[in-house]
Amino acid sequence: MTRYTITLPKPIADYIDRRLAEGAFASMNDYVADLVDREINHRKQAEAELRGLLDEAEESGLSERGMHDVFEYAKSPSRKPTGVM
């Protein structure tokens, strides 16, 4: 395992101390590991969602509109809220 030494602002350190006192985590190590694990999972989920949107866009085919038309439509106040062109 790798060791890190960190300095935290007092309000954050106090919060972590309260969480540990509540029994939410057995140690600071467990707390930090949980935070990092959640960050990793969040990023993976966001990447998967983005990949899905990109795949969906690619499968929708080519547009007959030019870039100028697309940008003008995007700025249009009458544009549908769903983003469907």
Residue pairs with C-beta under 8 A, 6 or more apart in sequence:
8 16
16 28
16 31
19 25
19 31
20 27
20 28
20 31
24 31
25 31
25 34
63 70
63 85
65 73
65 85
70 85
73 79
73 85
